[in-house]
């Protein structure tokens, strides 16, 4: 479902929706429609600024038989900071955690610098890998809808987050040749 079905928005404002997949399904990104691409955080979707009548279209797909899912939504990261604490679980099609051995490794990565950059690794315990706050590299480039991918063997999953202004470390755009 996507709610509300319609709403009025002031020129230059944003529209907010709740996008809820049925059990065993997930939201397909990016969302479609004619509104400017917004940001999905958990089940909450906020459009870009609205300047004319537009639509938001949510599509859903069945979850793969076994995949990785982010247990907690990934919080926005202040420019110059690292990701907060998060957990990634191996889940079945219904979203139930699948207990596994304690030797599997889950790797977090993101696209940057013309390729894929590994951010952190954690060992799976009882189907869940826990990444403590600050376990990843710092993010310097402001970005909305930045992809965070989790991988372990044939299992995969992804989510998005934003790198927002603020925080303690800010560098000029030409600080170095490649940075997150």
VEXRORO-88760 format. One line per field, with one value per residue: x, y, z of N, C-alpha, C in turn; residue number from 1. Coordinates in pm, whole numbers, plus 50000, padded with zeros to 5 digits. Atoms other than C-alpha are relative to their C-alpha. Example, Ala and Ser with C-alpha at 12.3 -4.5 7.8 and 13.67 -1.06 7.14 Angstrom:
# VEXRORO-88760
n.east: [50089|49918] .
n.north: [49881|49881] .
n.up: [50000|49994] .
ca.east: [51230|51367] .
ca.north: [49550|49894] .
ca.up: [50780|50714] .
c.east: [50090|49923] .
c.north: [50120|50109] .
c.up: [50000|50073] .
drenlum: [1|2] .
# end
This chain:
# VEXRORO-88760
n.east: [50084|49937|50098|50139|50022|49970|49983|49966|49869|49968|49894|49868|50000|49981|50110|49956|50082|49959|49997|49996|50013|50063|49903|49933|49970|49922|50019|49902|49945|50065|50143|50032|50092|49951|49941|49855|49957|49985|49920|50073|49933|50094|50122|50037|49947|50019|49965|49924|50091|50110|50026|50116|50067|49914|50042|49900|50041|49919|50004|49954|49958|49990|49864|49935|50018|49917|49930|49958|50089|49955|50092|50036|49974|49872|50023|49920|49863|49950|49879|49880|50021|50014|50132|50034|50014|50105|49998|50044|50039|50033|50143|50070|50091|50097|49930|49958|49856|49957|49878|49892|49881|49939|49879|50031|49964|50079|49921|50071|49927|50073|49934|49926|49868|50003|50009|50062|49911|50040|50008|49982|50040|50039|50033|50141|50029|50144|50068|49991|49868|50012|49895|50008|49990|49864|49920|49977|49922|50070|50065|49972|50075|50144|50073|50130|50029|49876|50024|49917|50023|49948|49978|49939|50015|50106|50103|49979|50107|49956|50086|49945|49989|49957|49888|50055|49904|49989|49892|49879|49894|50044|49885|50030|50027|49878|49913|49917|50052|50113|50046|50138] .
n.north: [49881|49869|49909|49989|50018|49870|49892|49868|49955|49865|49990|50004|50090|50142|50088|50116|50119|50124|50106|50122|50124|50115|50095|50076|49911|49880|49887|49990|49865|49882|49991|49938|49888|49876|49911|50010|50113|49968|50089|50100|50037|50096|49997|49861|49945|49856|49959|49877|49886|50010|49872|50020|50126|50113|50127|50091|50137|50099|50136|50097|50130|50106|50017|50124|50103|49963|49878|49921|49887|49910|50015|49864|49907|49930|49858|49903|49981|49865|49991|50020|50102|50140|50057|50038|50144|50064|50145|50062|50138|50092|50024|50077|49921|49933|49905|50064|50021|50139|50022|50062|50020|49874|49975|49920|49859|49908|49883|49879|49925|49896|49959|49873|49998|50078|50143|50037|49981|50077|49913|50074|50140|50051|50142|50032|50080|50031|49941|49854|49937|49868|49904|49891|49863|49959|50110|49983|49883|49873|49954|49858|49940|49993|50085|50052|50131|50075|50143|50079|50139|50105|50121|50116|50110|49976|49916|49857|49910|49861|49895|49868|49902|49868|49932|49866|49902|50000|50085|49934|49994|49958|49975|49937|50100|50048|50048|50105|50047|50093|50014|50042] .
n.up: [50000|49989|49942|50046|50144|50062|49903|50053|49955|50043|50099|49938|49885|50028|49963|49923|50016|49936|50101|49921|50078|49934|49946|50104|50112|49968|50090|50108|50009|49945|50021|50128|50003|50063|49900|49990|49918|49859|49916|49923|49877|49943|50081|50023|50125|50014|50136|50018|50002|50096|50066|50088|49972|50031|49941|49944|50027|49928|50052|49902|50052|49900|49948|50042|49897|49886|50033|49886|49973|49895|49888|49961|50111|49993|49972|50076|49952|50018|50081|49921|49898|50040|49976|49863|49978|50078|50004|50124|49971|50108|49980|50102|50082|49913|49914|49875|49991|50014|49922|50076|49919|49957|50077|50118|49993|50081|50037|50041|50101|50072|50122|49989|50063|50123|49973|49873|49886|49882|49883|49875|49998|49868|49996|49973|49881|49996|50115|50001|49988|49937|50031|49901|50051|50033|50052|50143|50042|49993|50122|50015|50109|49975|50095|49956|50058|50022|49981|49910|50039|49912|50077|49936|50095|50099|49941|50013|49962|50004|49947|50033|49893|50048|49937|49985|49946|49855|49954|49957|50100|50133|50086|50129|50103|50062|49893|50057|50128|49987|49862|49988] .
ca.east: [50000|50092|49911|49766|49611|49640|49731|49770|50117|50220|50439|50799|50693|50738|50488|50518|50387|50393|50491|50416|50494|50291|50467|50725|50762|50986|50972|51144|51376|51369|50999|50830|50588|50631|50733|51102|51290|51272|51411|51275|51370|51215|50853|50850|50893|50941|50938|51168|51020|50683|50630|50337|50080|50268|50236|50428|50414|50536|50623|50682|50862|50857|51158|51415|51403|51692|51842|52000|51780|51871|51712|51715|51685|52016|52017|52137|52510|52651|52920|53255|53101|53059|52748|52571|52513|52319|52231|52194|52012|51988|51612|51368|51099|50870|51138|51210|51572|51745|51990|52326|52668|52889|53147|52963|53083|52866|53037|52896|52990|52889|52963|53226|53541|53433|53387|53274|53427|53418|53310|53309|53275|53103|53051|52699|52574|52232|52149|52240|52558|52600|52801|52883|52855|53164|53273|53277|53473|53381|53145|53251|53041|52684|52440|52075|51962|52315|52308|52446|52487|52528|52674|52764|52833|52521|52311|52264|52053|52059|51914|51964|52067|52162|52486|52375|52554|52666|52900|53252|53461|53403|53647|53659|53535|53892|54026|54149|54093|53846|53639|53312] .
ca.north: [50000|50363|50616|50870|50816|51189|51514|51885|52035|52400|52502|52418|52187|51812|51530|51245|50892|50564|50279|49936|49610|49298|49026|48858|49160|49468|49812|49843|50144|50401|50479|50586|50858|51216|51381|51457|51159|51164|50958|50635|50579|50264|50287|50669|50832|51207|51354|51622|51975|51979|52256|52110|51831|51502|51137|50883|50518|50240|49898|49586|49257|48924|48881|48630|48296|48391|48737|48996|49258|49563|49505|49875|50162|50328|50679|50984|51050|51396|51500|51382|51119|50740|50523|50466|50122|49884|49517|49301|48965|48663|48626|48403|48516|48613|48821|48567|48551|48228|48115|48024|47921|48183|48190|48371|48724|49010|49294|49646|49844|50145|50275|50550|50649|50475|50136|49958|50056|49810|49986|49715|49343|49160|48797|48652|48525|48354|48496|48859|49061|49367|49668|49910|50286|50426|50091|50224|50481|50849|51004|51345|51401|51523|51276|51177|50821|50680|50299|50077|49714|49409|49091|48742|48472|48446|48654|49026|49320|49697|50012|50385|50671|51038|51221|51558|51881|51919|51713|51789|51733|51921|51934|52141|51962|51935|51786|51473|51282|51028|51025|50882] .
ca.up: [50000|49965|50182|50156|49812|49736|49909|49850|49873|49866|49571|49665|49949|49973|49997|50250|50203|50389|50156|50306|50126|50202|50402|50182|49950|49936|49776|49438|49420|49283|49321|49000|48900|48786|49117|49164|49310|49688|49974|50125|50490|50632|50513|50495|50153|50104|49752|49620|49605|49428|49170|48971|48991|49002|49102|49310|49205|49435|49294|49498|49431|49612|49839|49721|49906|50135|50145|50371|50536|50741|51083|51172|50923|50842|50990|50799|50834|50897|50651|50786|51016|51001|50993|51325|51474|51253|51218|50908|50922|50694|50643|50455|50210|50499|50673|50950|51067|50965|51234|51081|51197|51358|51080|50799|50726|50603|50420|50392|50081|49874|49527|49527|49344|49023|49191|49504|49838|50130|50450|50719|50792|51077|51176|51176|51512|51523|51181|51262|51203|51426|51314|51599|51550|51380|51233|50876|50679|50694|50439|50307|49995|50050|49892|49910|49850|49880|49846|50123|50018|50241|50094|50212|49955|49740|49982|49930|50036|50016|50163|50121|50347|50316|50384|50521|50615|50973|51184|51292|50978|50654|50365|50048|49736|49607|49933|49756|49433|49568|49884|50004] .
c.east: [50088|49891|50066|49991|50026|50014|50031|50131|50020|50114|50135|50008|50030|49876|50057|49900|50053|49985|50021|49984|49926|50111|50058|50035|50084|49971|50111|50045|50062|49849|49975|49905|50066|50054|50152|50039|50027|50084|49906|50084|49905|49880|49957|50070|49966|50049|50099|49898|49898|49972|49883|49932|50092|49949|50120|49946|50096|49980|50061|50039|50004|50146|50061|49989|50081|50078|50043|49906|50060|49895|49950|50026|50135|49971|50086|50136|50037|50130|50123|49988|49988|49857|49981|49990|49888|50019|49946|49973|49984|49855|49942|49902|49898|50066|50043|50150|50030|50129|50104|50116|50059|50128|49973|50036|49906|50085|49909|50086|49910|50077|50063|50129|50005|49994|49926|50103|49946|50007|50030|49960|49962|49963|49854|49992|49849|49924|50014|50146|49980|50121|49988|50009|50147|50086|50039|50090|49915|49941|50015|49913|49851|49927|49865|49977|50125|49976|50102|49965|50062|50013|50067|49979|49896|49887|50034|49878|50053|49897|50062|50007|50047|50123|49960|50104|49991|50116|50126|50107|49943|50124|49954|49981|50126|50099|50093|49933|49879|49965|49854|49911] .
c.north: [50124|50094|50133|49984|50129|50103|50129|50044|50142|49997|50007|49911|49857|49923|49878|49888|49888|49890|49869|49877|49894|49909|49918|50081|50116|50107|50000|50146|50021|49993|50074|50118|50123|50102|49983|49890|50043|49897|49908|49964|49910|49992|50141|50053|50148|50039|50115|50115|49985|50138|49992|49870|49886|49875|49925|49860|49906|49864|49907|49871|49901|49992|49873|49898|50025|50123|50071|50119|50084|49999|50137|50092|50070|50149|50087|50017|50146|49996|49992|49894|49861|49954|49970|49849|49945|49849|49954|49853|49920|49959|49915|50092|50077|50101|49942|49976|49851|49983|49928|49973|50136|50029|50084|50145|50080|50124|50113|50072|50105|50032|50137|49985|49914|49850|49975|50012|49920|50091|49928|49855|49961|49853|49982|49915|49984|50072|50150|50044|50140|50084|50114|50137|50031|49891|50019|50120|50126|50036|50151|50069|49999|49918|49964|49868|49920|49854|49940|49855|49907|49874|49893|49881|50034|50087|50147|50077|50142|50092|50133|50087|50131|50045|50148|50095|50003|49911|50080|50018|50036|50035|50066|49891|49946|49947|49889|49947|49911|49989|49962|50120] .
c.up: [50000|50049|50030|49849|49924|50111|49928|50062|49951|49898|50071|50123|49958|50042|50072|49985|50087|49897|50074|49912|50080|50052|49885|49877|50049|49895|49896|49991|49863|49978|49870|50016|49941|50100|49997|50097|50143|50072|50076|50121|50078|49909|49965|49875|49993|49861|50002|50000|49887|49942|49903|50042|49958|50071|50057|49979|50073|49935|50103|49929|50115|50045|49944|50113|50127|49959|50128|50015|50112|50109|50046|49881|50021|50015|49907|50067|49978|49921|50090|50107|49938|50025|50148|50010|49913|50002|49866|50030|49871|50025|49886|49926|50082|50094|50133|49997|49993|50081|49914|50092|50037|49924|49876|50023|49910|49979|49958|49897|49938|49873|50021|49921|49875|50020|50129|50111|50118|50122|50130|49980|50142|49987|50038|50126|50010|49890|49986|50013|50055|49967|50101|49934|49973|49941|49853|49972|50013|49864|49990|49896|50032|49894|50059|49928|49970|50035|50096|49972|50103|49915|50082|49909|49896|50054|49981|50044|49994|50061|49959|50126|49938|50075|50002|50060|50151|50040|50026|49893|49864|49920|49872|49896|49934|50103|49954|49874|50012|50148|49999|50022] .
drenlum: [1|2|3|4|5|6|7|8|9|10|11|12|13|14|15|16|17|18|19|20|21|22|23|24|25|26|27|28|29|30|31|32|33|34|35|36|37|38|39|40|41|42|43|44|45|46|47|48|49|50|51|52|53|54|55|56|57|58|59|60|61|62|63|64|65|66|67|68|69|70|71|72|73|74|75|76|77|78|79|80|81|82|83|84|85|86|87|88|89|90|91|92|93|94|95|96|97|98|99|100|101|102|103|104|105|106|107|108|109|110|111|112|113|114|115|116|117|118|119|120|121|122|123|124|125|126|127|128|129|130|131|132|133|134|135|136|137|138|139|140|141|142|143|144|145|146|147|148|149|150|151|152|153|154|155|156|157|158|159|160|161|162|163|164|165|166|167|168|169|170|171|172|173|174|175|176|177|178|179|180] .
# end
